[in-house]
């Protein structure tokens, strides 16, 4: 059981703590760690702060640790900190060491059962939430499916932000679903978030899902198998390949979702996809060619690359009004 941490309310306390004990360890991390492009928030300093809190007995995400006063660590806790730092220097992701990761303002449980949530998926979350709120405003409630839900981060963020939504999360990995279930319980969303184990949309073949979903979202595996050798070792060695290996070209799952989602979506419902670097134009073109969608929105990152695509299912004619049954 972790020992309780002693926190000071003195705002100058950090200036004292950030002395030789902190500086020497920060220097060690700075000499070894590189900030990954997909985890820009994980600098040597922010990682050390999270590990410092972990050694004190407080498990915090990197984002949460940034806002907390650093506690004083005694000799035993400094030794524990050095063990944590050694794990980090061996390439273990900081989120797997602390067991925490922030996503869209929620501090969630993280572990090697699922991919660590990234900022690109937050881009999808923000864009999808806007569409979800439109559906709720128009119809009073909404049904959502999150495919390849991993730790449940996207499903939970949408459910927490829109209380009139019912959200289903699905993943092929039973281990990921177990972690997602722990996050559902952590946030107390058991009544509005249901989890399923299965391949993509296969858990939703029952009649109650067909044509009754307002929003389908997915941050699926989209890294080409040919590019795995050039990915950072930290990802390859520690995060589950099932969550990022998208097959020979990286777009197979994206293409399946584009083909299979219309059967589940209501008229006017939305499909939201996170796509890999360079995949946006081709997936956008596939959506445009589909007879099922009539509005395609794209969200680009700071470099101008399409990272999120949203497609609206064609509205029914007046003679085939949307039955919200």
C-alpha positions as CSV (number, residue, x, y, z in Angstrom):
1,X,0.0,0.0,0.0
2,X,1.5,3.4,-1.0
3,X,2.7,5.6,1.9
4,X,0.8,8.9,2.2
5,X,2.5,11.9,0.6
6,X,3.2,15.0,2.6
7,X,2.2,18.1,0.5
8,X,3.0,21.6,1.3
9,X,0.6,24.4,0.6
10,X,3.5,26.9,0.5
11,X,3.8,28.0,-3.1
12,X,7.6,28.4,-2.7
13,X,7.9,24.8,-1.7
14,X,8.6,23.6,-5.2
15,X,11.6,26.0,-5.4
16,X,13.1,24.1,-2.5
17,X,12.3,20.7,-3.8
18,X,13.6,21.6,-7.2
19,X,17.1,21.5,-5.7
20,X,19.9,19.0,-6.1
21,X,17.7,15.9,-5.7
22,X,15.4,17.1,-8.5
23,X,18.1,18.7,-10.7
24,X,20.3,15.7,-10.9
25,X,17.5,13.4,-11.9
26,X,16.2,15.9,-14.4
27,X,19.6,16.1,-16.0
28,X,19.7,12.3,-16.2
29,X,16.4,12.2,-18.0
30,X,17.3,15.1,-20.3
31,X,20.5,13.3,-21.4
32,X,18.6,10.2,-22.3
33,X,14.9,10.9,-23.2
34,X,13.6,12.3,-26.4
35,X,10.1,13.7,-26.6
36,X,8.0,11.7,-29.0
37,X,6.1,13.7,-31.7
38,X,2.8,12.0,-30.7
39,X,3.4,12.7,-27.0
40,X,4.6,16.3,-26.9
41,X,3.4,16.8,-23.4
42,X,5.9,14.2,-22.1
43,X,9.0,16.2,-21.7
44,X,11.8,15.1,-19.3
45,X,10.6,17.7,-16.7
46,X,6.9,16.6,-17.0
47,X,7.8,13.0,-16.8
48,X,9.9,13.5,-13.7
49,X,7.1,15.4,-12.0
50,X,4.7,12.5,-12.6
51,X,7.3,9.9,-11.4
52,X,8.1,12.1,-8.4
53,X,4.4,12.1,-7.4
54,X,4.2,8.3,-8.1
55,X,7.2,7.7,-5.7
56,X,5.3,9.7,-3.1
57,X,2.3,7.4,-3.4
58,X,0.1,9.5,-5.6
59,X,-0.6,8.1,-9.1
60,X,-1.2,11.1,-11.5
61,X,-1.1,11.6,-15.2
62,X,1.6,13.8,-16.6
63,X,-1.0,16.5,-17.1
64,X,-2.4,16.2,-13.6
65,X,1.1,16.1,-12.1
66,X,1.9,19.5,-13.7
67,X,-0.7,21.2,-11.6
68,X,0.3,19.6,-8.2
69,X,2.8,20.9,-5.7
70,X,5.7,18.5,-5.4
71,X,5.9,16.7,-2.1
72,X,9.0,16.2,-0.1
73,X,10.5,12.8,-0.6
74,X,12.5,11.0,2.1
75,X,15.4,8.7,1.4
76,X,13.2,5.6,0.9
77,X,11.0,7.5,-1.5
78,X,13.9,8.9,-3.4
79,X,15.2,5.3,-3.9
80,X,11.7,4.4,-5.1
81,X,11.8,7.3,-7.5
82,X,15.1,6.1,-8.9
83,X,13.5,2.7,-9.7
84,X,10.7,4.4,-11.5
85,X,13.2,6.5,-13.5
86,X,15.2,3.4,-14.4
87,X,12.0,1.9,-15.9
88,X,11.4,5.1,-17.8
89,X,14.9,5.1,-19.2
90,X,14.4,1.5,-20.3
91,X,11.6,2.8,-22.5
92,X,8.5,2.0,-20.4
93,X,5.9,4.7,-21.2
94,X,5.3,7.0,-18.3
95,X,1.6,6.3,-18.5
96,X,2.2,2.6,-18.0
97,X,4.4,3.4,-14.9
98,X,1.9,5.8,-13.3
99,X,-1.2,3.9,-14.6
100,X,-2.8,7.2,-15.6
101,X,-3.3,9.2,-18.8
102,X,-5.4,12.3,-19.3
103,X,-7.8,12.4,-22.3
104,X,-10.2,15.3,-23.0
105,X,-9.9,16.5,-19.4
106,X,-10.5,13.1,-17.9
107,X,-7.8,11.3,-15.9
108,X,-8.2,7.7,-16.9
109,X,-6.5,4.4,-16.0
110,X,-3.8,3.3,-18.5
111,X,-1.9,0.1,-18.9
112,X,-0.3,-2.2,-21.5
113,X,-3.6,-3.8,-22.2
114,X,-4.4,-0.8,-24.5
115,X,-2.8,1.9,-26.6
116,X,-2.0,5.1,-24.7
117,X,-4.5,7.8,-25.8
118,X,-3.0,10.4,-28.0
119,X,-3.8,14.0,-28.9
120,X,-4.8,13.0,-32.4
121,X,-7.7,11.1,-30.9
122,X,-8.6,14.1,-28.9
123,X,-9.0,15.9,-32.2
124,X,-11.5,13.2,-33.2
125,X,-13.2,13.5,-29.8
126,X,-13.8,17.2,-30.1
127,X,-15.1,17.0,-33.6
128,X,-17.3,14.0,-32.8
129,X,-18.7,15.7,-29.7
130,X,-19.9,18.6,-31.8
131,X,-21.8,16.2,-34.1
132,X,-23.2,14.3,-31.1
133,X,-24.5,17.5,-29.5
134,X,-26.2,18.4,-32.8
135,X,-28.0,15.0,-32.8
136,X,-29.1,15.4,-29.2
137,X,-30.3,18.9,-29.9
138,X,-32.4,17.6,-32.8
139,X,-33.7,14.3,-31.3
140,X,-33.4,14.6,-27.5
141,X,-31.0,11.7,-27.1
142,X,-28.3,9.8,-29.1
143,X,-26.8,6.3,-29.5
144,X,-23.0,6.1,-30.0
145,X,-20.6,3.3,-30.9
146,X,-16.9,3.6,-30.4
147,X,-15.1,0.9,-32.4
148,X,-11.5,-0.1,-31.4
149,X,-12.3,1.5,-28.1
150,X,-9.1,0.5,-26.3
151,X,-9.1,1.8,-22.7
152,X,-12.5,3.4,-23.4
153,X,-11.1,6.9,-23.5
154,X,-13.1,8.2,-26.5
155,X,-16.4,6.4,-25.5
156,X,-16.1,7.8,-21.9
157,X,-15.2,11.3,-23.0
158,X,-18.3,11.5,-25.2
159,X,-20.5,9.9,-22.5
160,X,-19.2,12.3,-19.8
161,X,-19.6,15.4,-22.0
162,X,-23.1,14.5,-23.3
163,X,-25.4,13.1,-20.6
164,X,-28.2,12.4,-23.1
165,X,-26.1,9.8,-24.9
166,X,-25.9,6.0,-24.6
167,X,-22.5,4.8,-25.6
168,X,-21.2,1.4,-26.7
169,X,-17.5,0.6,-26.8
170,X,-16.2,-2.4,-28.7
171,X,-12.7,-3.9,-29.1
172,X,-11.2,-7.1,-30.4
173,X,-9.0,-7.4,-27.3
174,X,-10.6,-8.8,-24.2
175,X,-7.7,-7.3,-22.2
176,X,-8.5,-3.8,-23.5
177,X,-12.2,-4.3,-22.7
178,X,-11.3,-5.2,-19.1
179,X,-9.2,-2.0,-18.7
180,X,-12.1,0.0,-20.3
181,X,-14.5,-1.6,-17.8
182,X,-12.3,-0.3,-15.0
183,X,-12.4,3.2,-16.4
184,X,-16.2,3.0,-16.8
185,X,-16.4,2.1,-13.1
186,X,-13.9,4.8,-12.2
187,X,-16.1,7.5,-13.7
188,X,-19.4,5.9,-12.5
189,X,-20.8,5.6,-16.1
190,X,-22.0,2.0,-15.9
191,X,-25.6,3.0,-16.7
192,X,-24.7,4.8,-20.0
193,X,-21.6,3.0,-21.3
194,X,-21.8,-0.6,-22.4
195,X,-18.7,-2.6,-23.5
196,X,-18.5,-5.4,-26.1
197,X,-15.7,-7.7,-27.2
198,X,-15.6,-8.5,-30.9
199,X,-14.2,-7.6,-34.4
200,X,-15.1,-4.1,-35.4
201,X,-18.9,-3.8,-35.8
202,X,-19.6,-7.5,-35.4
203,X,-21.1,-7.0,-31.8
204,X,-23.8,-4.8,-33.3
205,X,-25.6,-7.1,-35.8
206,X,-28.7,-7.3,-33.6
207,X,-31.9,-5.5,-34.9
208,X,-31.8,-2.9,-32.1
209,X,-28.6,-1.5,-33.5
210,X,-29.3,-1.6,-37.3
211,X,-30.2,1.9,-38.5
212,X,-30.5,3.2,-34.9
213,X,-27.0,4.7,-34.3
214,X,-26.4,8.4,-34.4
215,X,-22.6,8.4,-34.2
216,X,-19.9,5.9,-34.9
217,X,-16.4,6.8,-34.0
218,X,-13.1,5.0,-34.3
219,X,-9.4,5.5,-33.8
220,X,-8.4,2.2,-35.4
221,X,-5.0,0.7,-36.1
222,X,-3.7,2.5,-39.2
223,X,0.1,2.1,-39.2
224,X,1.2,0.2,-42.2
225,X,3.0,-3.1,-41.2
226,X,5.9,-2.0,-43.5
227,X,6.5,1.1,-41.3
228,X,6.6,-0.7,-37.9
229,X,10.4,-1.1,-38.1
230,X,10.8,2.7,-38.1
231,X,8.4,3.4,-35.2
232,X,9.9,4.4,-31.8
233,X,11.1,1.4,-29.8
234,X,9.1,2.7,-26.9
235,X,5.9,2.0,-28.8
236,X,6.9,-1.2,-30.5
237,X,8.2,-2.9,-27.3
238,X,5.5,-1.8,-24.9
239,X,2.2,-0.9,-26.5
240,X,0.0,-3.6,-28.0
241,X,0.6,-4.2,-31.7
242,X,-3.0,-5.1,-32.2
243,X,-3.9,-1.5,-31.4
244,X,-1.6,0.1,-34.0
245,X,-0.7,-2.4,-36.7
246,X,-3.1,-1.6,-39.5
247,X,-1.9,-4.4,-41.9
248,X,0.0,-4.1,-45.2
249,X,-1.2,-0.7,-46.2
250,X,-2.6,0.6,-42.9
251,X,-6.1,1.4,-44.3
252,X,-7.8,-1.9,-44.3
253,X,-9.8,-1.3,-41.1
254,X,-10.7,2.2,-42.2
255,X,-12.1,0.9,-45.4
256,X,-14.1,-1.7,-43.6
257,X,-15.6,0.9,-41.3
258,X,-16.6,3.1,-44.3
259,X,-18.3,0.1,-46.0
260,X,-20.0,-1.4,-42.9
261,X,-21.1,1.6,-40.8
262,X,-24.0,2.8,-43.0
263,X,-26.1,-0.2,-42.0
264,X,-26.0,0.9,-38.4
265,X,-26.3,4.6,-38.8
266,X,-29.6,6.5,-38.8
267,X,-30.2,8.9,-41.7
268,X,-28.3,12.0,-40.8
269,X,-26.0,10.1,-38.4
270,X,-22.2,10.5,-38.5
271,X,-19.1,8.4,-38.9
272,X,-16.0,9.8,-37.4
273,X,-12.5,8.4,-38.1
274,X,-9.0,9.1,-37.0
275,X,-6.6,8.5,-40.0
276,X,-2.9,8.2,-40.2
277,X,-0.5,10.7,-41.8
278,X,-0.9,10.8,-45.5
279,X,-4.1,8.6,-45.5
280,X,-6.6,11.5,-45.3
281,X,-7.0,12.3,-49.0
282,X,-7.5,8.7,-50.1
283,X,-10.0,8.0,-47.3
284,X,-11.8,11.3,-48.0
285,X,-12.1,10.3,-51.7
286,X,-13.5,6.9,-50.7
287,X,-16.2,8.6,-48.5
288,X,-17.1,11.0,-51.3
289,X,-17.6,8.1,-53.7
290,X,-19.8,6.2,-51.3
291,X,-23.5,6.4,-52.0
292,X,-24.2,6.3,-48.3
293,X,-22.7,9.7,-47.3
294,X,-23.4,13.2,-48.6
295,X,-21.3,15.5,-46.3
296,X,-17.6,15.0,-45.6
297,X,-15.8,17.1,-43.1
298,X,-12.0,17.0,-42.5
299,X,-10.0,18.2,-39.5
300,X,-6.3,18.9,-40.0
301,X,-3.4,19.0,-37.6
302,X,-1.1,22.0,-37.1
303,X,0.9,20.8,-40.1
304,X,-2.1,20.8,-42.4
305,X,-2.4,17.0,-42.5
306,X,-5.9,15.5,-42.4
307,X,-6.1,13.5,-39.2
308,X,-9.9,13.3,-38.7
309,X,-12.7,12.6,-41.2
310,X,-16.4,12.9,-40.5
311,X,-19.1,11.7,-42.9
312,X,-22.8,12.2,-42.6
313,X,-25.2,9.5,-43.8
314,X,-27.6,10.7,-46.4
315,X,-30.9,12.0,-45.1
316,X,-34.0,10.0,-46.0
317,X,-36.6,11.5,-48.2
318,X,-39.9,12.8,-46.8
319,X,-41.6,9.6,-47.6
320,X,-39.0,7.6,-45.6
321,X,-38.8,9.7,-42.5
322,X,-36.2,8.8,-39.9
323,X,-37.8,6.2,-37.6
324,X,-36.1,6.7,-34.3
325,X,-37.8,3.6,-32.9
